[in-house]
Amino acid sequence: MAGTQDANGIYKVNNIQFLAAKNETGMAIRLVDAYIQSGIDSGKKMPLLLNTYEHRLIQLNDANPIPANTENITLIAEFPQLSETIL
């Protein structure tokens, strides 16, 4: 997670990253949909984006299939307004 801490000591998150994921299926896969869902914000869903490093963050449905045995797949959910708070 990345974010900032305000004057009251409350940490506000601006993204959550899933680092070093792997495709261990032995075949190419296509990621169709991935998201995190809030348990405190009426079930709001935040889409996970694929970090391609070369082309930055892209929607999953814009990505080519991920080859078998690929390592270091990074998925990121962003909170641009630092609206999510961890108490």
GILINVEN-V473313 format. One record per helix or strand of 2 or more residues. SS is the DSSP state (A for helix, B for strand). FROM is the first residue (numbers start at 1). LEN is the number of residues. Records with the same first field share a line. If there is no record, write none. Layout:
SS=FROM-LEN  FROM-LEN
This chain:
B=2-4  11-11  35-3  45-3  49-3  57-2  73-6  84-3
A=60-3
